[in-house]
Amino acid sequence: MIPSEWCQGTLDDLEVEDDVTFGALRSVPWMALRLALRDVTFCWPTDVDAMPSAWEDLARQSNLLNWHPGDAHELLRSDAAGADELCHLAVHKLIFGALDRPEDWRSWLFAEAAASATDVLVLGALLNARCDSAFVPMQVEVLQVCWDDAGRDEDALAAALLILAADPVAVWREVVALIEDHVTEQRGLIDVRASAAAFALRVAEPWGPLLLHFQTAWWVAAVRMSRHDAAPGADLNALRSSLFAATSPLDTLVLWNAGCAQ
């Protein structure tokens, strides 16, 4: 079924799964992240129940095809959204705002890498706090497939999750760097065999199986566009260094953005 009628609303119109749970996490400034989404317009089919199961994938791919780190519009599968999805979107927007809305590919890549790694940071924070959350079993199931596909032994993911729970921020830094290095490398490769070999080496890194989950091919295609060849702004390295040095990168990002707004 093709949606012919749409609902449109703000964050206040959505049912946010794990809203209360995220609000209780010390390392996640959830209310500030929610506030960063106050100007985002969300859209979903009016008759959600009539949509085929493929609609979730269609919505995700449509958002990817129109990916922009300062997104003010987001297509949803319904009027329900996970707090993890919204956290990811908020990190995009805050980085884009803190960097004064740049259009160079390095800034776009950092915004995406930091947002995607935030999914892992949140998972680690939930595991550390032993919170009852819908996000945890769903994410662990997805990661198990990635670890299996990467050829890791059956205990490898459990060991990785213990490391993540012990220090989510340290793993966040590793994953940001992994995504940046992988996409930067792939951006310059035009030989299919060289691309595959480089990808395989990245997957072999400690957190490499995550690259099988993240939509890195879309990002590489986007940052290859000539319109993104501008030099990065002077604030990119400063912001990246500040977040990497922080004990709570999301709190630091919120404060950095607040400073830019003054």
Secondary structure, DSSP 8 states (H G I E B T S, - for coil): ----SEEEE-GGGSEEETHHHHHT-TT--HHHHHHTTTT-EEEEES-GGGS-TTHHHHHHHHHHHT--TT-SEEE-SSSEEEHHHHHHHHHHHHHHHHTTS--SHHHHHHHHHHHHHHHHHHHHHHHHHT---SHHHHHHHHHHHHHHHTT--TTHHHHHHHHHHH-HHHHHHHHHHHHHHHHHHHHT---HHHHHHHHHHHHTSTTGGGGGTS-HHHHHHHHTSGGG-S---THHHHHHHHHHH-SSHHHHHHHHHHHHH-
